[in-house]
């Protein structure tokens, strides 16, 4: 067994080395295991002799194929001891794919018959475990096969026979005194029940307990050997050999050599640290000489994030990539997210509260502005009346991805209703957001580490599996209304109305009589538009009376609308610049709400100056009149 305070695991070429990975790939871990001293087991009552108490921790199917279960890590930490020998068996990896090329017999499974759809082809594992993982098209093909296999496996009514046989052999080989199943979902709970029952029929099996993680509700308390995490401290008293020694929540990571990191469907190992206290961060993660050097990411709990708040020196925190789990509130200082990003945070899994203040949008805005990906857990995504659902649908530039709160969802890409798209009935975009194929937080985190938020949020997948980047193929057009292609005026009117910030009664009237209309188009879809309008005389009269500024003969610049997915790419600025360049000798103005900071910034970038303000009775707010600087100078 490794020493108590340091564990080093180096892995190079060899029979277990996954194909597609470089031969010199190695992994080094330093960790701080918790020591729980169980009672000594004796063969002779008069002369006690220490003997290892062997505990087998099992991760049942179906679960993510990308990393060990956090609950399995947690249990290994709870029972780590000088007199406890822990082994780990990921039954999910045995049940999920056809055996990968590095199977014990050394055979080439690619030549063996495979049941279509029942198991995952070995080529998919090669893709997921190699640098091909980072090629979007290759990853999409593998992710589709992965999702198909997951769907087929979830439709099964029982655990496969070959898994029962392998599990029985694993119990015998480990000579286990105790078996613990780590059930993170209801599906894993059912699989664990069956695995335990079948193993008990084959031989005189050791005590087998199922430990259910948070969110796994409804398991019968009367069912022998099924416990919740809150009951974990009482487990030693129920198992001969543990003699009632209390089990504590682990304060550090267990021996990581127990876990088959290189057998998972990911090119780099990722640790899920949920359930481990911030002590590990304070004592190990931020010390450069005491951290897992080559672990590519970690998933932190809220308790860990509180410890992260206390880390002020930028150089003190040097993980390649981290995910935080945080409650969505308005209490975070705006500058904390820049600090998070500099310390390695790339992804935040936001959990909304019941009483959600409106300011939570600002929280997401500041996190996104710092370069962090926002993934939102939505309690009722099918509820169109939920303000959170509407906010997420209207702001994909702030809510970059989302999933339901249900614990039944192992992957982000589980089937669930699409959020209402305010532009769906107008002109739906081609393809699917790439993040939907990053069906696991591990996959998403690894891609964010490699490419960054700005790149990933702009990738979309066409029906044929090819990927295009939003904004790279935009064409800009500036034409009078009668020169628009058939149907385009209808689409532009609906886009303006979908923005919800103008009086919809006059949109079509004004656009039909506009001086010039500008629109941006990509992949055959209008993604942004603006216009130079001939304002109605009644409107000019009201403005003149309110401001004392005579706007007779002026064109009005407005009705600027950009699809949410394309915001932040400078499309509105390009449209305004193009319209202004074509105004000729005419003068123009724009009306911008005093609370519309984004449009004001766009106007300033477009060299436009505010010349007056007034209170709009219709809008019930203060607005400003903006005129191009060159017109004022002349």
N, C-alpha and C positions, 0 to 999 in steps of 0.2 A: 504493500500500500504506500502511496506517496506520503511525504511528510505533512504535518498538520497545517502548515501555513503557506506551503508553496507546492504547486503541482505544475509540472512542465510536460506537455505532450507534443512531441514533434512527429510529424507524419510526412514521409516521403514516398518514393515509389515502392511498390510491393504488390502482393496479391490483392490487397484491399483497395488499392489506389484506383479511383474512378477514372474511366477512360475520358479523354477530352480535357483533363486538368493537367497543368504542367507538372513534370516530375519533381521539381524542387518546391512544390507547394507544401507549406508546413503551417502548423498552427501551434501557438504557444499560449498557455493559460497561466495566470497567477491568480490565486483565489484565497479566500479566508473562510474555510469551512467551520460550521458550528459543531461542537463536540457535545453530544448528549451521552452521558455515561450510564449505560444500562447495567443491570446486575450481571454478575458473572454466572455463566452456566457451568454446572459442575457434573462430573461423572462420579466423583467420590465425595460424599457428604463431609468426611473428616478432613480431606485434603483438597480444598477448592482449586481448580485449575481453569484458567481462562480458555474459553472456546468461542470461536466466531459464531455469532447468530446471523444467519444468512437471510437477507430480505430481497425478494425479487419485486421490482416495481414495473408494472405493465401499462403501456399506453394502448388501449383497445381501439379498434376501428369504429366508425370512420372519423378521422381527424385530419388536420392539415398535414400534407406530406413535406412541408418546408422546414420544419424545426421541431425539436422536442417540445412536448407539452409543458407549459409553465407549471402546471400542477405536479407533473412528474419531477421537475426540478425542485419544486417546493418540498415534496415528500422526501426526496433524497437528502435535502438539507436538514429536514426534521430528524431523520434517523441516522445521520452521519455520526459515527462513533468509532473509537478504537476497537470496540468489541462487536460492532455490527459490520457485516460485509454486505455492501449494497451492489446489486446488479440491476441492469435495466434492459427490458425487452420491449421494443416498439412493434407490437403486433400489427399496427397500421401499415408499416412498411412491408411486412410479409403478405398482408391481405390486399394491398393496393395494386402493385404492379405485377407483371410477370417478373420472375427473378432477374435482376439486372446482371450485366456481364460479370460482375465480381462475386458470383455465387460460390458456395463452398466447393462444388465439383469442378469449377473452372470452365464449365461448358459454355458454348455460344448459344444463348437462348434465342437469338434472332433466327436460327434455323429450326427452332421447335415450333410445332403447331400452336397457335394462339386462338383462344375463343374471342371472336370479334366483340368488342365493347365491354367484355367482362373484366379484362385486365388492361393495364396500360403498357403499350409497346415499349421495349427497351430503348428504342431510338428517342422516345420522349424524355426518358430519364437522362440520356446522354446530353440532350439539348439543355435541360434544366440544370445540369451539374457542370456545364462547361461555359466557356465565354460566349457560346452561341446564345445563351440566355439573354445577353444584352443586345442581340439583333432583333428589333421589334417584329419583323415578319416571321422569323424562326420561332420566336417566343409565342406569337399568336397561334401558330399551328400547334405547338405543344400545349398551350393553354386550352385550346379547344378540345384536344384529345383528353386532357386532364379533366375538364368539366364534364365531358361525356362519360368518362369512367366514374366520376363522382356520382352522377345522376343514376347510373346503372347500379352502383353499389348501394345507394340509398334506397333503391327499390327492392333490395334483397330482403327476404324475411328471416334469414339466419346467417350465422357466420359460416364461412366455407369449411369444408371438411379438412382441406390441407392445412388450414390455420389451426384447427383443433389439434391435429397431429403434431405440428411444429411447437405449439404451446405446451403440449404434454411433454415433448422431448426437452423443452427448455426448462420446465420445472424439475425434471429428473436430473438434467445436466447441472443445474445451479444448486441442487441439493438444498432447496429453499426451505427454511423453517416458517416463513411467512410470505404471502403474496399480497401485494397492494395494487389495485387497479385505479388509475387516475382518470376519472370520468369528467370531462369538461363540458359535455353536452348530453342531452337526453338520449341521442342515438348511441353514444359511447356507453351510457349506462345500460342500455338494453344488450349491447354486444358483450359487456363485461359480465352481465348476469348469465348469458348463455355460455361464455367461455368458462366461467367458474363452475357451472353445472356440469358441463361436459368433462372438465378435468376431474371433477369429483367422482364421476362414474368410472373413469378409466383405472384409477389407482387410489391408494391411500394418500390423498393430497394434504398438504399442510393447510393451516387456516388461511382463508382467502377473504380479504375485505375490499369493498369498493368504496373509494373516497370520492365524494361528489364535490365539484368545484362550485363557486358562487353562481347562481342563476340556474342550476339544475334542480328544479322543483318537482315535487310530486312523487319522490321515491318513497316507498312504504317503510315506515319506521320499524314495522314488525318483521320485515325481511331480514333475516340473519346476515350479518357481515356487511350491511350497507350503512355508511355513516356520512354525515356532513362534515365540513371542515371545522365547524364549531365544536364537534365532538371528538376531534382528533386527539386532544390531550388525554382523553380517557381510553384510548386504544391500547396502550401497553398493559393495562389491567385486564384486558380481555384476551391477551395472547400469552400463553405459557412461554416463559423465557425472558419476557420483558418486565415482569414482576411489578408493574405499576409505576415505573419511572415516567414522570410527566414528559410529554412531548411539547416543545416550544416552537413558536414560529421562527423560522431560520433568520438569522441576522446576516447571513452571507451566502454565497453560492456554494453548492456541494462540489464534490470531486467531478469535474467536467469530463474526465477520461471515461466516465461511465456511458456517455451518450454518443451514438454513432453519427456525428455531425456530417461526415462525408458521404453518408448514404441517403441524405435527404435531397429533395428536388430543388436545390438552390446551389449556386456556384460558390457561395461563401457561407460560413456558419453565422447564425443570428441567434442571440439569446433573448428569451422573453423573461424579463426580470420582475414582472408583476408578482406581488406577494413577498418580495424581498425588501427589507427596510432600507432607508437611506444610509444606514451605517456602512453598507458596502460601497456606496459612492464616496462617503466621507473618508473611509479608510483605504479604499483601493482604487476606484475608478479614476479619480482625478490625480493620482500619483503615477507619474510616467513609468516608474520602476515597478509598479504593482497593478498592472492592468492587463486584460487579455489583448495582447498586441494586435493580433490579426482577426479578431472577431469584427465583422463588418457592421454590426449594429446591435442595438439592444432596445427592448421595450420596457419603459419605466412605468411604475405606478404613480398615483397621485402623491403618496408619501415620499417616493423618491424625488418627485419634481419639487417638493418643498425643500428637500436638501439641496437640490440644484439651485434654488433661489438664493441660497446662502453663499454660492460660489462666485466670488466677484472677479478674481483674476482670470482673464481670458485664457492664458496659457495653462491654467490649472485643470481644465477639462478638455480632453483631447481624444474623445471617441470618434471614429470615422462617421458614424451616423446613429442617431437616436430617435425613438418615438416616445412621446409623452402621452399619458392618458390624463386629461384634465376636464373638470366641470366647466361648462360654458357659462361664464358670468361676465360682468362688466368691471370686475375688480382688479384686473391685471394692468399694471403700468405699461403704457405703450412701448417704452424702451426695453422692457424685459425680453421681448421677442427677438430683438436684434442680439441681445446677450445670449439667448438660447441658441440662435443660429450659429453664432461664433463658437459656441461650445459644442456644436455637433448635432443639435436637434434639427431634423429634416421633416418630421411628420408629427402632427398632433391629432389624436383621436379624441374629439370633443364629445362630451356627454351633456346634453342640455338639462337644465333644471326645470321643475314644474312651473315655477314663477320666473319666466324668462324676461328680463328687462330688455327694452328696445336697444339699449346700448351694446348688446352682445354683438351686433353687426360691426361695431367699431372694434371690438376685440378681434374678430376674424379679419377685419381690414388691416389692422396693425400686424397680425401674425403673417398674413399673406405678403404684406409689404416688406417684411423682413426676410422673405424667401422661404417660408415654411408652408408646407402643404396642410390644408385643413380638411380632415375627414370628419364628417358629422354623423353621429348616431341619431336617427330620427324615430321617435316612438311610434308614430302612425303615418307612414309615408302615403297611405291611400286616402288620408283625410285632407281633401282639398281646402277645407275651411281652416286648417291649422296654419297660423301665421308662419311657423317655422318651415313648413313644407313650401309655402309660397315664396318665402325668402330664399330658400335653397334653390328653388327652380329659377328664380329671377336673377340669381347672383352666382353663376357657376365660376366666376372669377374670384369669389370669396369662399364658397363651399365647393372645393375642388372635387370631392368625392363624398359619397354617403352610403349608408346601409341601415337597415332596420335595427332596432335595439334587441330584437328577439335573440335569445341565446341559441336558438336552433340553427342560426346561420353560421356555418363554419367558415365559409368563404364570402367575400364581398359580393361575388357574382351569383349568389343564389337567386333564383327567380323571385322577383318582387315587382310590384306595380311601378311604372315609370312616373317620375314627378311631372306635374303639369307644366308644359312648356308654353309660355305666352306667345311664342312665335310658331308653334307647331302647325297651326291651321293656316298660317300665312305662307311660309316657305320653309319646310323642314330641312335641316342640314343633312348632308350626305354622311353616311357612316355612323360609327359609334365612338364615343370617347375611349381613348386607349386605356384609361385607368380601369375600365370595367374588365379588361383582360388581366390586370394585375390583381387577381382575385384573392389575394392573401396579403395581410399587412407586411409580411416578410418580403414578398415580391415587390410591393410598392416601395418599401423602404430601400431595397437594394437599387431599384431604378432611380429613385430620387438621389441616392448617393452618387450614382454614376452620371446622371444627366441633369439633375436639378429641377426645381418646380416649374420654371418658366418653359422649359422644353416639354415636359411631360403633359402639362395642362393644354398644350397646343396640338398634341398629336391626336388624330382621328383615324379610324380604321374603315376603309371602304368594304363593300360586300365581298370583294374578291380577296380580302386579307391584306391588301397593300395599305401602307400608312402614308398619310400626307400631313403636312404641318400647316396649321391655320395661319393665314397671313402671308404665306410665301408666294401665292399666285393670284394676288388681288389685282383686278383691273378697274381703273377709275374712268367714269364716263360723266360728261357734262353736256346736257342737251335741253332744249325747250320741251315743254310737256307733250306737244304734238309729235315729237320725234322719238318718244319712248317706244320700245317694243311692245307688242300687244300684251295686255295683262299686267305690265310693270307698274302702271300708275295705281292699280288696285292694290298691289303688294306694298308699294311705298306708303299709301294711305293707311293701310292696316298696321304697318310697322310703326308709323308715327302715333297712331291711336293706342297701340299696345304699350307704348312708353308711359301712358297715363299722366302726362304732365301738361297737356294742351286741351283747349276747348275743342272737342271732337266735332262740333256742329259745323265748323268752318274749314276743316282740313281739306276735304275734296275740293270745295269751292276755291280755296286759295291756291292749291296745287294745280288745278286745271288752268288757272290764270297766271301762274308763276312766270317770272322772267327767265329763270334757269333752274334746272334740277340736276343735282349731282348724286351719283350713286356708286357704291363699291360692290363688286361682284367677284365671287370665287366659287369654283366648282359648280357654276350654273345657279348659284343662290345669291340673292341680294343680301349683303351683310351690313350695309350702312347706307345712309342717305342724308342729304341736306338740300336746302333750296334758297333761292332769292325770290321773295314774294313781292307782289304789288299790293301793299296793304290797303284795306278798304278805307274810304274817306271818313266814315264815322270813327274808325279806329284812330286815324291820324289826328282827328279833331280832339278826341279824348286825351291822347298823349300830349298834345300841345297845351291843352288846358291844365293838365296835371303837372307839367314840367316847365312850361314856358319856353320850350325848345321847339322851333318850327321844323317839322319833319316832312313838309309837303314836297312831293317829288322824290322822296327817298325810297329805296328798296329795303325790305326787311329781310335780314338773314336769320333763318330759323328752321324749325322742324328737323333738327338734327337728331338722328336715331341710329344707334349702333347696336347690333346684337350683343348680348352679354358675353358670349364666348370670345368676341373680338375686341372687347374693351381693353384699353391699355396698349394697343398697337399703333396708335397715332392716326387711326382712320378718320376720326372726326376732324382732326387738324388738317389732314390732307384734303378732305372735302371742302373745308372752309377756305383753305389757300387756293384751291382750284376755282372756286366760285368767285372769290375776290379778284383773282387775276383776270377774270373774264367780265368784270363789271363795266369796263370801259370808262366813260366819263360820268357815269351815274354815281350818286352817293347812296350810302346804305347805313343801316343801324341794326342793332340786335337788342332784344329784351332778355335779360338774364336775372333770375331770382337771386336775392342777396344771400340765400341759404344754399345756392347751387355752386359750391366751391369748385367742383370738378370742371363745370362749364366755364366758370370765370378763369380758371387756370388755362383752359384751352384758348379762351379769347386773348389772354395776355400773351401766350405763345404765338398767337396769330397777329400780334402787334395791334391789338384793339384796346381802346381806353374808355373807361366809364366817364360819362359827361353829366349824368344826373340820376336821381333816384325819385321814386314816388311809391305810394301804397296802392296796390292793386286790390280793388274791392272784390273782383272775381276770384283772384288767387288767394285773397286774405293774407297777403304777405307783402313785404317790401321788395321792389324790383329795381333794377338799374337799366339805364340806356347806355349802350356801348357803341362807339363809332371807331372805325379804323384810324390809326394815328396819322397816316399820310393825308387823309381828308382834312383833319384838323390843322395840320401844318400848312396845307395849301389854302 
